[in-house]
């Protein structure tokens, strides 16, 4: 029977505390999500290559990204795609790059940008790995993953071989950029799922007659990779000597955090049917997995769940990172709060996230303040892996509704997806999720992908009157993208914190700019920026309702846009 027979029942214990916030959430969410995909000119359909052979990778993709590839200050959209399997070629499919026309519409520039390349893509991570001011693209694939360098002329060139990233193949999933050794150059972390090839695909069956997609338990695990940026455009594989190597991992999601507040980036990895990992940075080029002792490795009843997507956010406004992990149906979302000692406790049930997510199979997830009230909300997108699930589980569907858990500021969340737009709440076989302010109105819009289906762009139409303040960071001594920088915003005695990060969610990349909801307040008392280099800067009395450009050691100046 597939995936433990789709039968997992568990109970979780949790603890919720009161959260400070700018304003309690009113019964009216204060915003709508409007499907503008067609109006925006985004026409995409994911090709997972399925022809009836039920090959494992067909269930996993795809990811998506918000990025500003041409540096005009407007977010563009990247959608990852798969291909037909070699023995069953019927169509040509590539990823898609859509340029923002600055008027609510997008233009397909995939071919002009040199990205009309066939590959069985899974995920994407975007960052300026060579510090030239231009965002580069890393696409994870089944087989050989690809690194595309931005030329600055509206085009990309494949530098996989030149960067020393060739000759390494796997079923790669999520990835992120981070500067683990704080040398000013972004390093690359790549999740790998299981050891798989079309030739070694294992035949499984739910009913004993027809082939179905196998559980990952049928396959051997695969280690993740840590690739150190040498600063000359090439990378060194430091997986083994860094302590990351673990051939039992079956990794699908990864997020960056500073779990112990020492200023060095750590990683948390979501594993499917294997213990989750928390790789603590030892500040000497090595990492130590502290997932078990900190409470992140297993569920509350000691089981390894099927971790898919993951994100990190200070959803309590406590100054400490919280973690969300989406899991298989009947396993619930894991929602972890941290204590001063760096330990984590799953509060999903008492926080109101566990129950509503129990029948869902979650993939992409993200913390984002959608109604700009000063408390991070949690978005989760769902969809099963096998369209025959209803034959086994009458209470679980193949297409599943996305969820938006609105944070009330007091340790409780409620799913309000059904009240913020019928289009968004429509059941889907969702996978990737990213957020970004594509229309530059100060609130966060959503990008969502589906397996073997379309992508969706949702515009956030805010009605609450709440305001935001946004920060676009540029490192000088730190990496240029300022990945790893922490920004703390304080007003009326409440401090929110965000970290600039690549990756997170599932196979996807949200914008790098940081958005803080400040309710109805028109002024921020204090902003503190802690740069990856170790430098700390403070700014006072900033006006809300606008964006700021913060350049390391050169000040924080208002922009004429968000």
C-alpha positions in Angstrom: 0.0 0.0 0.0 1.4 3.4 -1.0 3.0 5.7 1.6 2.3 3.6 4.6 -1.2 2.9 3.3 -2.0 6.6 3.7 -2.6 5.7 7.3 -1.0 7.8 9.9 -2.8 8.9 13.0 -1.0 10.9 15.7 -1.7 13.3 18.4 0.4 16.3 19.2 0.8 18.4 22.4 1.5 22.1 22.2 1.8 25.2 24.1 0.8 28.7 23.0 1.6 32.0 24.6 0.3 35.5 24.0 1.9 37.4 21.2 2.4 41.2 21.2 1.2 42.8 18.0 0.1 46.1 16.6 -3.6 45.3 16.3 -5.7 42.2 16.8 -7.1 40.7 13.7 -10.7 41.6 13.1 -13.2 39.0 11.9 -12.8 40.6 8.4 -9.3 39.5 7.3 -8.8 42.9 5.7 -7.5 41.7 2.3 -8.5 39.7 -0.7 -6.4 37.5 -3.0 -7.4 38.1 -6.6 -6.4 35.6 -9.4 -4.7 37.8 -12.0 -2.8 35.1 -13.8 -4.7 35.4 -17.1 -4.9 39.2 -17.0 -1.2 39.3 -16.3 -0.3 37.3 -19.4 1.1 34.3 -17.5 0.3 31.2 -19.6 2.1 28.1 -18.2 1.4 24.5 -17.7 3.8 22.1 -15.8 5.0 19.0 -17.7 5.8 16.2 -15.2 6.5 13.8 -18.1 3.8 11.3 -16.9 2.8 8.8 -19.5 1.4 6.0 -17.2 4.7 4.6 -15.9 4.3 6.2 -12.5 7.9 7.3 -12.2 8.8 8.7 -8.8 9.8 12.3 -9.8 6.5 12.9 -11.5 4.9 13.6 -8.1 7.3 16.3 -6.9 7.6 19.5 -8.9 7.6 22.3 -9.7 8.9 25.4 -8.0 8.7 29.1 -8.7 10.5 32.3 -7.9 10.0 36.1 -7.7 13.2 37.9 -8.9 14.2 41.2 -10.5 16.4 39.8 -13.2 16.8 43.0 -15.2 17.3 45.3 -12.2 14.5 47.7 -13.0 13.0 47.5 -9.5 10.0 45.4 -10.5 9.7 41.7 -9.7 9.7 39.2 -12.5 8.4 35.6 -12.4 10.3 32.4 -13.0 8.4 29.1 -13.3 10.3 25.8 -13.3 9.3 23.0 -15.7 9.9 19.3 -16.3 10.2 17.4 -19.6 8.9 14.3 -21.2 10.9 11.2 -20.4 13.4 10.3 -23.2 11.6 7.2 -24.3 8.3 9.0 -24.4 9.0 12.3 -26.2 5.9 14.1 -27.4 6.4 17.7 -26.6 9.1 20.3 -25.8 8.9 22.1 -22.5 11.2 24.5 -20.7 11.1 26.8 -17.7 9.5 30.2 -18.2 10.7 33.7 -17.4 8.2 36.5 -17.4 9.4 40.1 -17.3 7.3 42.6 -15.4 5.8 45.2 -17.7 5.2 47.5 -14.8 1.5 47.8 -15.5 0.2 44.6 -14.0 1.2 42.5 -17.0 4.1 40.3 -17.9 5.9 39.3 -21.1 7.4 35.9 -21.8 11.1 36.5 -22.3 12.3 33.0 -21.9 13.8 32.6 -25.3 15.3 36.1 -25.4 16.9 35.5 -22.0 18.5 32.2 -23.2 16.6 30.1 -20.8 14.6 28.0 -23.3 16.6 25.0 -22.3 15.1 21.5 -21.8 15.8 19.9 -18.4 13.7 18.0 -15.9 13.6 20.9 -13.4 12.4 20.7 -9.9 13.3 23.8 -7.8 15.0 27.2 -8.0 17.2 29.3 -5.9 18.1 32.9 -6.9 21.0 35.0 -5.7 24.0 37.1 -6.8 26.6 34.5 -6.2 29.5 36.5 -7.8 28.6 39.9 -6.2 28.2 41.7 -9.5 24.8 43.2 -8.7 22.9 40.8 -10.9 20.7 37.9 -9.7 21.8 34.5 -10.9 19.6 31.3 -11.1 20.3 27.8 -9.9 17.8 25.2 -11.1 17.7 21.8 -9.3 16.9 18.9 -11.7 16.5 15.2 -12.0 20.0 14.5 -13.2 22.3 17.4 -13.7 21.3 20.7 -12.0 22.1 24.0 -13.8 23.6 27.3 -12.8 22.7 30.3 -15.0 24.8 33.4 -14.7 23.2 36.8 -15.4 25.1 38.7 -18.1 23.5 42.0 -17.3 22.2 42.3 -20.8 18.9 40.6 -20.2 20.3 37.2 -20.8 21.7 34.3 -18.9 24.5 31.9 -19.7 24.9 28.3 -18.4 28.0 28.2 -16.3 27.4 24.9 -14.6 30.7 23.4 -16.0 32.8 26.5 -15.6 31.6 26.8 -12.0 32.7 23.2 -11.3 29.1 22.1 -10.7 28.9 19.6 -13.5 29.4 15.8 -13.3 27.2 15.5 -10.2 23.7 14.0 -10.8 20.9 13.3 -8.4 17.2 13.7 -7.8 17.7 17.2 -6.5 14.9 19.2 -4.9 15.1 22.4 -2.9 18.2 24.6 -2.7 19.3 27.8 -1.1 22.2 30.3 -1.1 23.8 31.4 2.1 27.2 32.5 3.3 28.0 29.8 5.9 31.6 30.9 6.4 30.8 34.7 6.3 33.5 35.5 3.7 31.3 37.7 1.6 30.5 35.1 -1.0 27.3 33.0 -1.2 27.6 29.3 -0.9 25.1 26.8 -2.2 23.2 24.1 -0.3 21.3 21.5 -2.4 18.7 19.0 -1.1 18.7 15.6 -2.7 15.8 13.1 -2.3 16.6 9.5 -2.9 18.8 7.4 -5.1 16.7 7.0 -8.2 16.9 6.6 -12.0 14.3 5.5 -14.6 16.2 2.1 -14.7 15.9 1.6 -10.9 12.3 2.8 -10.5 10.6 0.3 -8.2 7.1 -1.0 -8.9 4.6 -0.5 -6.1 0.9 -1.0 -6.1 -2.0 0.1 -3.9 -4.5 -2.5 -5.1 -2.1 -5.3 -6.0 -2.9 -4.9 -9.7 -1.9 -1.5 -10.9 1.4 0.4 -10.5 1.3 3.4 -8.2 3.9 5.8 -6.9 6.2 4.3 -4.3 6.8 5.6 -0.9 10.4 6.9 -0.3 11.0 3.9 2.0 11.4 1.9 -1.1 14.6 3.7 -2.0 17.9 4.4 -0.4 18.5 7.9 0.8 20.9 10.5 -0.6 23.1 13.1 1.0 22.5 16.8 0.6 25.4 18.8 -0.9 27.2 21.8 0.5 29.2 23.7 -2.1 31.6 26.5 -1.0 32.0 29.5 -3.1 35.7 30.1 -3.7 35.1 33.7 -4.7 36.5 33.2 -8.2 33.3 31.9 -9.8 33.9 28.3 -8.9 32.7 26.0 -6.1 34.3 23.4 -3.8 32.4 20.4 -2.6 32.7 20.5 1.2 29.8 18.2 2.0 32.0 15.6 3.8 34.4 17.8 5.7 31.7 20.2 6.8 29.7 17.4 8.6 26.7 17.7 6.3 27.2 14.3 4.6 24.4 11.9 5.5 23.3 9.2 3.0 20.2 8.4 5.0 18.6 11.8 4.3 15.6 12.1 2.0 15.4 15.9 1.8 12.7 18.0 0.2 12.9 21.4 1.9 15.6 23.7 3.5 15.5 27.0 5.3 18.1 29.2 6.9 18.0 30.5 10.4 20.1 31.6 13.3 18.9 29.1 15.8 21.1 30.2 18.7 21.5 33.9 18.1 25.2 33.8 17.5 25.1 35.6 14.2 26.1 32.6 12.1 23.7 31.0 9.7 22.3 27.5 10.5 20.1 25.3 8.3 17.0 23.3 9.0 16.1 20.5 6.5 12.7 18.8 6.1 13.2 15.1 5.4 10.6 12.7 4.0 10.2 9.7 6.3 13.5 10.5 7.9 14.3 12.7 10.9 14.5 16.4 10.1 17.9 18.0 10.5 19.0 21.2 12.3 22.6 21.9 11.2 24.1 24.2 13.7 27.0 26.3 12.3 30.1 25.7 14.5 31.8 28.8 13.0 34.8 26.8 11.8 33.5 25.5 8.5 31.7 22.6 10.1 28.1 21.9 11.1 26.6 19.7 13.8 23.2 18.1 13.5 21.3 19.0 16.7 17.8 18.1 15.3 17.1 15.4 17.9 18.2 17.3 21.0 16.4 20.5 20.0 13.1 18.7 19.3 12.9 19.2 15.6 13.8 15.7 14.3 10.6 13.8 15.2 6.9 14.4 15.9 5.8 14.7 19.5 5.2 10.9 19.6 8.7 10.2 18.3 8.0 9.4 14.7 9.8 10.8 11.6 7.1 12.5 9.5 7.1 13.1 5.7 8.5 16.6 5.7 7.9 18.5 2.4 8.1 22.3 2.7 9.6 24.5 5.4 9.9 28.1 6.4 11.3 30.1 9.3 9.8 33.2 10.8 9.4 35.0 14.1 5.6 34.5 14.3 5.6 35.3 18.0 7.5 38.6 17.8 9.7 37.1 20.4 13.0 37.7 18.7 13.5 34.0 18.2 12.9 31.9 15.1 9.8 29.8 14.6 9.6 27.0 12.1 6.8 25.5 10.0 7.1 22.2 8.3 4.4 20.8 6.0 3.9 17.0 6.1 1.9 14.1 4.6 -1.8 13.7 5.2 -2.8 12.6 8.7 0.5 14.0 10.0 -0.4 17.7 10.3 1.8 20.8 9.8 4.5 21.1 12.4 4.6 24.6 13.9 7.6 25.0 16.2 8.2 27.8 18.7 11.7 28.2 20.2 12.8 29.0 23.7 15.8 31.0 24.9 17.9 27.9 25.0 17.4 27.2 21.3 15.0 24.2 21.8 11.8 23.8 19.8 8.3 22.8 20.8 5.5 21.8 18.3 2.5 24.0 19.1 0.5 23.2 16.0 -2.5 21.8 17.7 -3.1 24.4 20.4 -2.2 27.2 17.9 -5.0 26.1 15.6 -2.8 24.9 12.7 -2.7 21.2 13.4 -6.4 20.2 13.2 -7.2 22.0 9.9 -4.1 20.6 8.2 -4.5 17.0 9.3 -6.2 15.8 6.1 -3.9 17.9 3.9 -0.8 16.8 2.2 1.2 20.1 2.4 4.1 21.2 0.1 5.0 24.9 -0.2 4.6 27.1 2.9 5.6 30.6 3.9 5.4 33.0 6.8 4.2 36.4 5.5 2.2 39.3 7.1 -0.6 39.3 4.5 -2.8 41.9 6.3 0.1 44.0 7.5 -1.1 43.9 11.2 2.4 43.2 12.5 2.0 39.4 13.0 3.3 36.8 10.6 0.6 34.7 9.0 1.3 31.2 7.6 0.4 30.1 4.1 0.4 26.4 3.1 -0.4 25.0 -0.3 -1.6 21.4 -0.6 -2.2 18.5 -3.0 -1.8 14.8 -3.0 0.8 12.7 -4.9 -1.5 10.1 -6.3 -4.9 10.6 -8.0 -6.0 7.2 -6.7 -5.9 8.3 -3.0 -9.7 8.4 -2.8 -9.8 4.6 -3.4 -7.9 4.2 -0.1 -8.8 7.2 2.0 -12.4 8.5 1.6 -11.6 11.6 3.7 -8.6 12.7 1.6 -8.7 14.3 -1.9 -6.2 14.5 -4.7 -6.8 18.2 -5.2 -6.8 20.1 -2.0 -7.5 23.7 -1.0 -4.6 26.0 -0.1 -4.7 27.4 3.5 -4.0 30.8 5.0 -3.6 30.7 8.8 -4.2 34.2 10.0 -2.2 35.1 13.1 -4.4 36.8 15.7 -1.3 38.0 17.6 -2.1 35.9 20.6 -0.8 32.5 19.7 -3.8 31.4 17.7 -4.2 30.9 13.9 -7.4 30.4 11.9 -7.7 29.3 8.3 -9.3 32.1 6.4 -8.6 31.0 2.8 -12.2 30.6 2.1 -13.0 34.2 2.9 -10.3 36.0 0.9 -11.3 34.9 -2.6 -13.0 31.9 -4.1 -10.3 31.5 -6.8 -7.6 31.1 -4.2 -9.5 28.5 -2.1 -10.3 26.3 -5.1 -8.7 22.8 -4.6 -5.5 22.3 -6.5 -2.6 19.8 -6.7 -0.3 22.6 -5.4 3.5 22.4 -5.0 5.6 25.6 -5.1 4.8 28.8 -3.3 6.5 32.2 -3.2 5.6 35.8 -2.1 6.6 39.2 -3.4 5.2 42.7 -4.0 5.0 42.4 -7.8 2.8 45.5 -8.2 4.8 47.7 -5.7 1.8 48.7 -3.6 3.4 47.6 -0.3 1.7 44.4 0.4 2.7 40.8 -0.5 1.3 38.9 -3.5 1.5 35.2 -4.0 2.8 32.9 -6.7 1.7 29.3 -6.7 2.5 26.3 -8.9 0.6 23.0 -9.4 1.8 19.6 -10.5 0.9 18.8 -14.1 -1.2 22.0 -14.1 -1.0 25.8 -14.3 0.7 28.4 -12.3 -1.3 31.1 -10.4 -0.5 34.7 -9.6 -2.6 36.2 -6.8 -2.7 39.9 -6.2 -3.2 41.0 -2.6 -5.8 43.7 -2.5 -5.6 45.2 1.0 -8.7 46.8 2.5 -7.7 47.2 6.1 -5.8 50.5 5.7 -2.8 48.9 7.4 0.6 50.1 6.3 4.0 48.5 5.7 7.6 49.5 5.6 9.9 47.6 3.3 13.7 47.3 3.2 15.9 46.5 0.2 19.4 45.6 1.6 22.7 45.7 -0.2 25.9 44.3 1.4 29.3 45.8 0.8 31.6 43.8 3.1 28.8 41.2 3.4 27.5 39.4 0.4 25.9 41.9 -2.0 22.4 40.4 -1.5 22.8 40.7 2.3 21.5 37.1 2.7 21.8 36.4 6.4 21.2 40.0 7.5 18.6 40.4 10.3 16.4 43.5 10.5 14.5 44.4 13.6 11.7 47.0 13.5 10.4 48.5 16.8 7.4 50.6 17.3 5.1 51.1 20.3 7.1 48.6 22.3 6.7 45.8 19.8 9.7 44.4 17.9 9.4 42.4 14.7 12.4 40.6 13.2 13.0 39.3 9.7 16.0 37.7 8.0 17.1 38.1 4.4 17.0 34.6 3.0 17.1 32.5 -0.1 15.2 29.2 -0.5 12.6 28.1 2.0 9.0 27.0 1.2 9.2 24.1 -1.3 11.4 24.2 -4.4 10.8 28.0 -4.5 12.2 31.5 -3.9 10.4 34.5 -2.5 11.7 38.1 -3.0 14.7 39.2 -0.9 13.2 42.5 0.2 11.8 42.5 3.7 8.2 43.6 4.4 7.0 44.6 7.9 3.3 45.3 8.6 2.9 48.2 11.0 -0.9 48.4 11.3 -2.1 52.1 11.2 1.1 53.5 12.5 2.8 56.2 10.4 6.2 56.1 12.1 8.8 53.4 13.2 10.7 54.2 16.3 13.8 52.2 15.6 15.3 49.9 13.0 18.3 47.8 13.7 20.2 46.0 11.0 22.7 43.2 11.8 24.8 42.5 8.7 26.4 39.1 8.1 29.8 40.8 8.4 29.1 41.5 12.1 28.3 45.2 11.6 25.2 46.5 13.3 23.5 49.8 12.3 20.6 51.6 13.9 18.1 54.1 12.4 15.4 56.0 14.1 12.0 57.6 13.3 11.5 56.2 9.9 8.1 56.9 8.1 6.0 53.9 7.2 4.2 53.6 3.9 7.4 53.4 1.8 10.4 51.4 0.9 14.0 52.0 2.0 17.4 51.2 0.5 19.8 50.1 3.2 23.4 49.8 2.0 25.9 48.4 4.5 28.0 51.2 6.1 26.3 53.8 3.8 23.0 54.5 5.5 19.3 53.8 5.0 17.5 56.1 2.5 13.9 56.3 1.4 12.9 55.2 -2.1 10.2 56.7 -4.3 8.5 53.3 -4.2 8.0 50.3 -2.0 
